[in-house]
Amino acid sequence: MCKTRHTSIFTHGVLDNSITLFGVAVEILIMVLVVFLPGLQGIMFTASFPSAVWACHLVFAAYVVAMSEAVKAATRRDPTGWVARNLAY
């Protein structure tokens, strides 16, 4: 939705854009219907993942968000440091 190099996602105001939030909600709804609705599974040749796979994906997503926020915090702390030059693209 929005990538910033220095501003945290929590202070950027991502939740203020109602059109984008509506679009993301519709996208997620379509994905859930295609993956989990039995009638569409046969048409679209999809199947749902086991619970363990969902858990791995959620843990990895949380890791990505945490690392991104850590890089942004390090960049704000030292704008000319190694992290800012090499990781905050």
MOPAC internal coordinates of N, CA, C and O (Angstrom, degrees):
PM7 1SCF
backbone

  N    0.0000 0     0.00 0     0.00 0    0    0    0
  C    1.4410 1     0.00 0     0.00 0    1    0    0
  C    1.5165 1   110.65 1     0.00 0    2    1    0
  O    1.2310 1   120.52 1   135.51 1    3    2    1
  N    1.3388 1   116.61 1   -44.49 1    3    2    1
  C    1.4538 1   118.90 1  -179.98 1    5    3    2
  C    1.5268 1   108.20 1  -160.56 1    6    5    3
  O    1.2310 1   120.66 1   -48.97 1    7    6    5
  N    1.3117 1   116.34 1   131.03 1    7    6    5
  C    1.4559 1   121.12 1   178.46 1    9    7    6
  C    1.5162 1   108.67 1  -115.20 1   10    9    7
  O    1.2310 1   120.89 1   -57.78 1   11   10    9
  N    1.3043 1   115.90 1   122.22 1   11   10    9
  C    1.4576 1   120.47 1   174.69 1   13   11   10
  C    1.5233 1   108.24 1  -118.96 1   14   13   11
  O    1.2310 1   120.76 1   -29.87 1   15   14   13
  N    1.3153 1   116.16 1   150.13 1   15   14   13
  C    1.4564 1   119.75 1  -179.34 1   17   15   14
  C    1.5177 1   113.13 1   -87.51 1   18   17   15
  O    1.2310 1   120.42 1   151.83 1   19   18   17
  N    1.3163 1   116.80 1   -28.17 1   19   18   17
  C    1.4619 1   119.45 1  -172.93 1   21   19   18
  C    1.5208 1   112.88 1  -120.50 1   22   21   19
  O    1.2310 1   119.67 1   145.87 1   23   22   21
  N    1.3099 1   118.24 1   -34.13 1   23   22   21
  C    1.4580 1   121.84 1  -174.33 1   25   23   22
  C    1.5230 1   110.71 1   -83.38 1   26   25   23
  O    1.2310 1   120.76 1   -46.19 1   27   26   25
  N    1.3069 1   116.16 1   133.81 1   27   26   25
  C    1.4561 1   121.24 1   177.89 1   29   27   26
  C    1.5246 1   110.25 1   -66.99 1   30   29   27
  O    1.2310 1   120.48 1   -31.02 1   31   30   29
  N    1.3055 1   116.69 1   148.98 1   31   30   29
  C    1.4647 1   120.65 1   178.99 1   33   31   30
  C    1.5328 1   110.75 1   -64.96 1   34   33   31
  O    1.2310 1   120.49 1   156.33 1   35   34   33
  N    1.3182 1   116.67 1   -23.67 1   35   34   33
  C    1.4606 1   120.78 1  -178.90 1   37   35   34
  C    1.5296 1   112.56 1   -78.19 1   38   37   35
  O    1.2310 1   120.00 1   157.44 1   39   38   37
  N    1.3343 1   117.61 1   -22.56 1   39   38   37
  C    1.4610 1   120.67 1   178.90 1   41   39   38
  C    1.5259 1   112.85 1  -108.45 1   42   41   39
  O    1.2310 1   120.01 1   175.71 1   43   42   41
  N    1.3059 1   117.58 1    -4.29 1   43   42   41
  C    1.4644 1   121.38 1  -176.19 1   45   43   42
  C    1.5276 1   113.02 1   -74.84 1   46   45   43
  O    1.2310 1   119.78 1   152.16 1   47   46   45
  N    1.3085 1   118.03 1   -27.84 1   47   46   45
  C    1.4527 1   120.51 1  -179.79 1   49   47   46
  C    1.5199 1   113.24 1    92.84 1   50   49   47
  O    1.2310 1   120.20 1  -145.12 1   51   50   49
  N    1.3151 1   117.22 1    34.88 1   51   50   49
  C    1.4607 1   121.54 1  -179.69 1   53   51   50
  C    1.5209 1   110.80 1   -63.27 1   54   53   51
  O    1.2310 1   120.01 1   146.52 1   55   54   53
  N    1.3081 1   117.58 1   -33.48 1   55   54   53
  C    1.4593 1   121.05 1  -176.59 1   57   55   54
  C    1.5239 1   113.41 1   -79.61 1   58   57   55
  O    1.2310 1   119.71 1  -179.80 1   59   58   57
  N    1.3234 1   118.16 1     0.20 1   59   58   57
  C    1.4619 1   121.51 1   179.62 1   61   59   58
  C    1.5305 1   113.16 1   -83.96 1   62   61   59
  O    1.2310 1   119.53 1   162.36 1   63   62   61
  N    1.3206 1   118.49 1   -17.64 1   63   62   61
  C    1.4566 1   122.51 1  -175.88 1   65   63   62
  C    1.5370 1   109.08 1   -91.78 1   66   65   63
  O    1.2310 1   120.56 1   -82.46 1   67   66   65
  N    1.3262 1   116.54 1    97.54 1   67   66   65
  C    1.4652 1   120.42 1  -175.05 1   69   67   66
  C    1.5233 1   112.63 1   -69.47 1   70   69   67
  O    1.2310 1   119.19 1   148.55 1   71   70   69
  N    1.3128 1   119.15 1   -31.45 1   71   70   69
  C    1.4668 1   121.81 1   179.18 1   73   71   70
  C    1.5298 1   110.40 1   -66.57 1   74   73   71
  O    1.2310 1   120.59 1   135.47 1   75   74   73
  N    1.3273 1   116.47 1   -44.53 1   75   74   73
  C    1.4567 1   120.15 1   178.49 1   77   75   74
  C    1.5209 1   110.92 1   -65.11 1   78   77   75
  O    1.2310 1   120.10 1   137.86 1   79   78   77
  N    1.3262 1   117.41 1   -42.14 1   79   78   77
  C    1.4579 1   120.15 1   178.35 1   81   79   78
  C    1.5215 1   111.52 1   -62.91 1   82   81   79
  O    1.2310 1   119.86 1   140.45 1   83   82   81
  N    1.3250 1   117.87 1   -39.55 1   83   82   81
  C    1.4578 1   121.34 1   176.53 1   85   83   82
  C    1.5301 1   110.39 1   -63.25 1   86   85   83
  O    1.2310 1   120.20 1   136.59 1   87   86   85
  N    1.3250 1   117.23 1   -43.41 1   87   86   85
  C    1.4571 1   121.12 1   178.52 1   89   87   86
  C    1.5180 1   112.64 1   -62.47 1   90   89   87
  O    1.2310 1   120.40 1   138.44 1   91   90   89
  N    1.3225 1   116.84 1   -41.56 1   91   90   89
  C    1.4605 1   120.67 1   178.19 1   93   91   90
  C    1.5298 1   110.41 1   -66.32 1   94   93   91
  O    1.2310 1   120.08 1   139.77 1   95   94   93
  N    1.3308 1   117.45 1   -40.23 1   95   94   93
  C    1.4644 1   120.69 1   178.22 1   97   95   94
  C    1.5240 1   111.13 1   -63.12 1   98   97   95
  O    1.2310 1   120.00 1   137.91 1   99   98   97
  N    1.3276 1   117.61 1   -42.09 1   99   98   97
  C    1.4654 1   120.73 1   178.13 1  101   99   98
  C    1.5271 1   110.40 1   -65.45 1  102  101   99
  O    1.2310 1   120.20 1   138.36 1  103  102  101
  N    1.3180 1   117.22 1   -41.64 1  103  102  101
  C    1.4574 1   120.82 1   178.52 1  105  103  102
  C    1.5213 1   111.52 1   -60.72 1  106  105  103
  O    1.2310 1   120.39 1   134.53 1  107  106  105
  N    1.3305 1   116.86 1   -45.47 1  107  106  105
  C    1.4631 1   120.79 1   179.20 1  109  107  106
  C    1.5260 1   110.36 1   -64.72 1  110  109  107
  O    1.2310 1   119.89 1   139.53 1  111  110  109
  N    1.3252 1   117.82 1   -40.47 1  111  110  109
  C    1.4587 1   121.23 1   178.08 1  113  111  110
  C    1.5282 1   111.18 1   -60.79 1  114  113  111
  O    1.2310 1   120.03 1   135.86 1  115  114  113
  N    1.3201 1   117.55 1   -44.14 1  115  114  113
  C    1.4617 1   120.70 1   179.05 1  117  115  114
  C    1.5310 1   110.77 1   -63.52 1  118  117  115
  O    1.2310 1   120.52 1   137.08 1  119  118  117
  N    1.3355 1   116.62 1   -42.92 1  119  118  117
  C    1.4606 1   119.58 1   178.81 1  121  119  118
  C    1.5218 1   111.57 1   -62.17 1  122  121  119
  O    1.2310 1   120.35 1   136.49 1  123  122  121
  N    1.3275 1   116.93 1   -43.51 1  123  122  121
  C    1.4630 1   120.86 1  -179.64 1  125  123  122
  C    1.5310 1   110.26 1   -64.37 1  126  125  123
  O    1.2310 1   120.10 1   137.93 1  127  126  125
  N    1.3212 1   117.41 1   -42.07 1  127  126  125
  C    1.4602 1   120.32 1   178.64 1  129  127  126
  C    1.5231 1   111.68 1   -63.08 1  130  129  127
  O    1.2310 1   120.12 1   135.92 1  131  130  129
  N    1.3243 1   117.38 1   -44.08 1  131  130  129
  C    1.4593 1   120.58 1  -178.68 1  133  131  130
  C    1.5280 1   111.28 1   -66.39 1  134  133  131
  O    1.2310 1   120.16 1   142.55 1  135  134  133
  N    1.3105 1   117.30 1   -37.45 1  135  134  133
  C    1.4594 1   120.05 1  -175.96 1  137  135  134
  C    1.5272 1   112.03 1   -81.63 1  138  137  135
  O    1.2310 1   119.59 1   141.51 1  139  138  137
  N    1.3336 1   118.38 1   -38.49 1  139  138  137
  C    1.4577 1   119.99 1  -170.28 1  141  139  138
  C    1.5245 1   115.63 1  -105.48 1  142  141  139
  O    1.2310 1   118.85 1   161.23 1  143  142  141
  N    1.3201 1   119.80 1   -18.77 1  143  142  141
  C    1.4599 1   121.36 1  -178.44 1  145  143  142
  C    1.5293 1   108.95 1   -77.44 1  146  145  143
  O    1.2310 1   120.06 1   -61.05 1  147  146  145
  N    1.3421 1   117.50 1   118.95 1  147  146  145
  C    1.4778 1   119.43 1  -174.39 1  149  147  146
  C    1.5264 1   113.56 1   -56.64 1  150  149  147
  O    1.2310 1   119.11 1   142.17 1  151  150  149
  N    1.3183 1   119.30 1   -37.83 1  151  150  149
  C    1.4564 1   120.56 1  -179.99 1  153  151  150
  C    1.5176 1   112.70 1   -64.67 1  154  153  151
  O    1.2310 1   120.18 1   140.89 1  155  154  153
  N    1.3096 1   117.25 1   -39.11 1  155  154  153
  C    1.4629 1   121.03 1   179.40 1  157  155  154
  C    1.5235 1   112.73 1   -78.88 1  158  157  155
  O    1.2310 1   120.20 1   156.58 1  159  158  157
  N    1.3416 1   117.22 1   -23.42 1  159  158  157
  C    1.4635 1   119.22 1   178.24 1  161  159  158
  C    1.5213 1   111.05 1   -61.69 1  162  161  159
  O    1.2310 1   120.48 1   139.47 1  163  162  161
  N    1.3292 1   116.69 1   -40.53 1  163  162  161
  C    1.4592 1   119.57 1   179.76 1  165  163  162
  C    1.5176 1   112.49 1   -70.19 1  166  165  163
  O    1.2310 1   120.37 1   143.72 1  167  166  165
  N    1.3227 1   116.89 1   -36.28 1  167  166  165
  C    1.4655 1   120.63 1  -179.29 1  169  167  166
  C    1.5257 1   111.51 1   -73.32 1  170  169  167
  O    1.2310 1   120.73 1   136.93 1  171  170  169
  N    1.3290 1   116.20 1   -43.07 1  171  170  169
  C    1.4700 1   121.17 1  -175.25 1  173  171  170
  C    1.5266 1   113.24 1   -92.77 1  174  173  171
  O    1.2310 1   120.17 1   176.97 1  175  174  173
  N    1.3582 1   117.28 1    -3.03 1  175  174  173
  C    1.4632 1   122.61 1  -179.14 1  177  175  174
  C    1.5272 1   111.62 1    57.32 1  178  177  175
  O    1.2310 1   120.63 1  -130.56 1  179  178  177
  N    1.3265 1   116.40 1    49.44 1  179  178  177
  C    1.4615 1   121.47 1   178.99 1  181  179  178
  C    1.5225 1   109.82 1  -115.62 1  182  181  179
  O    1.2310 1   120.77 1   -14.95 1  183  182  181
  N    1.3182 1   116.13 1   165.05 1  183  182  181
  C    1.4605 1   123.06 1   175.02 1  185  183  182
  C    1.5157 1   107.70 1  -151.14 1  186  185  183
  O    1.2310 1   120.29 1   -25.20 1  187  186  185
  N    1.3101 1   117.06 1   154.80 1  187  186  185
  C    1.4585 1   120.14 1   179.99 1  189  187  186
  C    1.5282 1   110.02 1   -85.58 1  190  189  187
  O    1.2310 1   121.40 1   -25.69 1  191  190  189
  N    1.3320 1   114.92 1   154.31 1  191  190  189
  C    1.4536 1   121.18 1   178.29 1  193  191  190
  C    1.5202 1   110.23 1   -81.40 1  194  193  191
  O    1.2310 1   119.97 1   -23.31 1  195  194  193
  N    1.3381 1   117.66 1   156.69 1  195  194  193
  C    1.4670 1   120.00 1   171.05 1  197  195  194
  C    1.5341 1   110.70 1   -67.85 1  198  197  195
  O    1.2310 1   120.54 1   -17.40 1  199  198  197
  N    1.3063 1   116.57 1   162.60 1  199  198  197
  C    1.4731 1   122.07 1  -177.22 1  201  199  198
  C    1.5246 1   112.71 1   -59.02 1  202  201  199
  O    1.2310 1   119.99 1   142.92 1  203  202  201
  N    1.3181 1   117.62 1   -37.08 1  203  202  201
  C    1.4690 1   120.60 1  -178.71 1  205  203  202
  C    1.5253 1   111.01 1   -62.97 1  206  205  203
  O    1.2310 1   120.17 1   143.78 1  207  206  205
  N    1.3078 1   117.28 1   -36.22 1  207  206  205
  C    1.4639 1   120.77 1   179.33 1  209  207  206
  C    1.5239 1   110.08 1   -68.36 1  210  209  207
  O    1.2310 1   120.34 1   137.80 1  211  210  209
  N    1.3436 1   116.95 1   -42.20 1  211  210  209
  C    1.4643 1   120.43 1   176.91 1  213  211  210
  C    1.5214 1   110.37 1   -60.42 1  214  213  211
  O    1.2310 1   120.29 1   138.75 1  215  214  213
  N    1.3278 1   117.06 1   -41.25 1  215  214  213
  C    1.4656 1   120.58 1  -179.68 1  217  215  214
  C    1.5293 1   110.73 1   -63.28 1  218  217  215
  O    1.2310 1   120.01 1   137.71 1  219  218  217
  N    1.3148 1   117.58 1   -42.29 1  219  218  217
  C    1.4735 1   120.96 1   178.29 1  221  219  218
  C    1.5234 1   110.70 1   -61.96 1  222  221  219
  O    1.2310 1   120.32 1   138.10 1  223  222  221
  N    1.3300 1   116.99 1   -41.90 1  223  222  221
  C    1.4608 1   120.02 1   179.67 1  225  223  222
  C    1.5300 1   111.68 1   -65.46 1  226  225  223
  O    1.2310 1   120.14 1   139.64 1  227  226  225
  N    1.3125 1   117.33 1   -40.36 1  227  226  225
  C    1.4651 1   120.06 1   179.44 1  229  227  226
  C    1.5244 1   111.73 1   -66.73 1  230  229  227
  O    1.2310 1   120.40 1   140.11 1  231  230  229
  N    1.3351 1   116.83 1   -39.89 1  231  230  229
  C    1.4635 1   120.57 1   177.52 1  233  231  230
  C    1.5279 1   109.96 1   -64.24 1  234  233  231
  O    1.2310 1   120.11 1   136.67 1  235  234  233
  N    1.3227 1   117.40 1   -43.33 1  235  234  233
  C    1.4658 1   120.49 1   179.21 1  237  235  234
  C    1.5230 1   111.29 1   -65.25 1  238  237  235
  O    1.2310 1   119.76 1   140.59 1  239  238  237
  N    1.3237 1   118.07 1   -39.41 1  239  238  237
  C    1.4683 1   120.98 1   178.04 1  241  239  238
  C    1.5303 1   110.64 1   -62.80 1  242  241  239
  O    1.2310 1   120.22 1   138.02 1  243  242  241
  N    1.3343 1   117.19 1   -41.98 1  243  242  241
  C    1.4573 1   120.60 1   177.63 1  245  243  242
  C    1.5339 1   110.63 1   -64.16 1  246  245  243
  O    1.2310 1   120.40 1   142.35 1  247  246  245
  N    1.3207 1   116.84 1   -37.65 1  247  246  245
  C    1.4677 1   121.40 1   177.65 1  249  247  246
  C    1.5247 1   110.77 1   -63.59 1  250  249  247
  O    1.2310 1   120.17 1   136.15 1  251  250  249
  N    1.3253 1   117.29 1   -43.85 1  251  250  249
  C    1.4691 1   121.25 1  -179.23 1  253  251  250
  C    1.5311 1   110.55 1   -63.01 1  254  253  251
  O    1.2310 1   120.24 1   136.23 1  255  254  253
  N    1.3352 1   117.15 1   -43.77 1  255  254  253
  C    1.4627 1   120.76 1   178.84 1  257  255  254
  C    1.5309 1   110.27 1   -63.80 1  258  257  255
  O    1.2310 1   120.38 1   135.76 1  259  258  257
  N    1.3185 1   116.88 1   -44.24 1  259  258  257
  C    1.4679 1   120.52 1  -179.55 1  261  259  258
  C    1.5287 1   111.29 1   -63.45 1  262  261  259
  O    1.2310 1   119.87 1   136.92 1  263  262  261
  N    1.3272 1   117.85 1   -43.08 1  263  262  261
  C    1.4669 1   120.07 1   179.70 1  265  263  262
  C    1.5248 1   111.07 1   -67.48 1  266  265  263
  O    1.2310 1   120.13 1   141.26 1  267  266  265
  N    1.3183 1   117.36 1   -38.74 1  267  266  265
  C    1.4572 1   120.31 1   177.75 1  269  267  266
  C    1.5208 1   111.17 1   -62.42 1  270  269  267
  O    1.2310 1   120.45 1   136.38 1  271  270  269
  N    1.3204 1   116.75 1   -43.62 1  271  270  269
  C    1.4635 1   120.47 1   178.12 1  273  271  270
  C    1.5235 1   111.31 1   -66.44 1  274  273  271
  O    1.2310 1   119.96 1   144.38 1  275  274  273
  N    1.3341 1   117.69 1   -35.62 1  275  274  273
  C    1.4598 1   120.90 1   178.42 1  277  275  274
  C    1.5287 1   110.73 1   -66.41 1  278  277  275
  O    1.2310 1   120.18 1   139.04 1  279  278  277
  N    1.3287 1   117.26 1   -40.96 1  279  278  277
  C    1.4692 1   120.48 1   177.89 1  281  279  278
  C    1.5238 1   110.38 1   -64.42 1  282  281  279
  O    1.2310 1   120.30 1   138.47 1  283  282  281
  N    1.3317 1   117.03 1   -41.53 1  283  282  281
  C    1.4657 1   120.07 1   178.83 1  285  283  282
  C    1.5268 1   111.10 1   -64.55 1  286  285  283
  O    1.2310 1   120.43 1   139.73 1  287  286  285
  N    1.3322 1   116.78 1   -40.27 1  287  286  285
  C    1.4662 1   120.11 1   178.61 1  289  287  286
  C    1.5259 1   110.72 1   -64.67 1  290  289  287
  O    1.2310 1   120.36 1   138.29 1  291  290  289
  N    1.3231 1   116.91 1   -41.71 1  291  290  289
  C    1.4675 1   120.20 1   178.71 1  293  291  290
  C    1.5242 1   110.85 1   -66.43 1  294  293  291
  O    1.2310 1   120.41 1   144.30 1  295  294  293
  N    1.3284 1   116.83 1   -35.70 1  295  294  293
  C    1.4657 1   120.33 1   178.05 1  297  295  294
  C    1.5154 1   111.27 1   -67.94 1  298  297  295
  O    1.2310 1   120.44 1   140.65 1  299  298  297
  N    1.3324 1   116.76 1   -39.35 1  299  298  297
  C    1.4684 1   119.31 1   177.16 1  301  299  298
  C    1.5221 1   111.00 1   -67.17 1  302  301  299
  O    1.2310 1   120.09 1   144.02 1  303  302  301
  N    1.3177 1   117.44 1   -35.98 1  303  302  301
  C    1.4526 1   121.53 1  -178.26 1  305  303  302
  C    1.5284 1   111.42 1   -69.61 1  306  305  303
  O    1.2310 1   120.30 1   139.30 1  307  306  305
  N    1.3525 1   117.04 1   -40.70 1  307  306  305
  C    1.4637 1   121.30 1  -178.46 1  309  307  306
  C    1.5250 1   108.71 1  -138.09 1  310  309  307
  O    1.2310 1   119.77 1   -91.24 1  311  310  309
  N    1.3385 1   118.04 1    88.76 1  311  310  309
  C    1.4648 1   121.45 1  -175.14 1  313  311  310
  C    1.5300 1   115.26 1   -64.64 1  314  313  311
  O    1.2310 1   119.63 1   163.54 1  315  314  313
  N    1.3197 1   118.31 1   -16.46 1  315  314  313
  C    1.4646 1   120.20 1   179.60 1  317  315  314
  C    1.5209 1   112.06 1  -110.95 1  318  317  315
  O    1.2310 1   119.88 1  -171.73 1  319  318  317
  N    1.3080 1   117.83 1     8.27 1  319  318  317
  C    1.4619 1   121.48 1  -176.72 1  321  319  318
  C    1.5150 1   113.74 1   -78.78 1  322  321  319
  O    1.2310 1   121.13 1     0.12 1  323  322  321
  N    1.3200 1   115.45 1  -179.88 1  323  322  321
  C    1.4534 1   122.93 1  -177.51 1  325  323  322
  C    1.5252 1   111.75 1   -59.97 1  326  325  323
  O    1.2310 1   120.40 1   135.94 1  327  326  325
  N    1.3265 1   116.84 1   -44.06 1  327  326  325
  C    1.4730 1   120.85 1  -178.98 1  329  327  326
  C    1.5153 1   110.34 1   -61.76 1  330  329  327
  O    1.2310 1   120.01 1   135.08 1  331  330  329
  N    1.3203 1   117.58 1   -44.92 1  331  330  329
  C    1.4642 1   121.25 1  -179.29 1  333  331  330
  C    1.5311 1   111.26 1   -64.60 1  334  333  331
  O    1.2310 1   120.38 1   142.53 1  335  334  333
  N    1.3211 1   116.88 1   -37.47 1  335  334  333
  C    1.4733 1   119.52 1  -178.52 1  337  335  334
  C    1.5198 1   112.56 1   -76.32 1  338  337  335
  O    1.2310 1   119.80 1   144.93 1  339  338  337
  N    1.3297 1   117.98 1   -35.07 1  339  338  337
  C    1.4597 1   120.19 1  -169.97 1  341  339  338
  C    1.5239 1   115.89 1  -108.96 1  342  341  339
  O    1.2310 1   119.77 1   156.39 1  343  342  341
  N    1.3121 1   118.05 1   -23.61 1  343  342  341
  C    1.4717 1   119.28 1  -175.07 1  345  343  342
  C    1.5160 1   113.89 1  -113.57 1  346  345  343
  O    1.2310 1   119.18 1   150.19 1  347  346  345
  N    1.3163 1   119.17 1   -29.81 1  347  346  345
  C    1.4607 1   121.43 1  -178.02 1  349  347  346
  C    1.5114 1   108.71 1   -91.21 1  350  349  347
  O    1.2310 1   121.11 1   -97.43 1  351  350  349
  N    1.3036 1   115.48 1    82.57 1  351  350  349
  C    1.4662 1   120.17 1  -175.41 1  353  351  350
  C    1.4561 1   111.54 1   -71.02 1  354  353  351
  O    1.2310 1   120.10 1   180.00 1  355  354  353

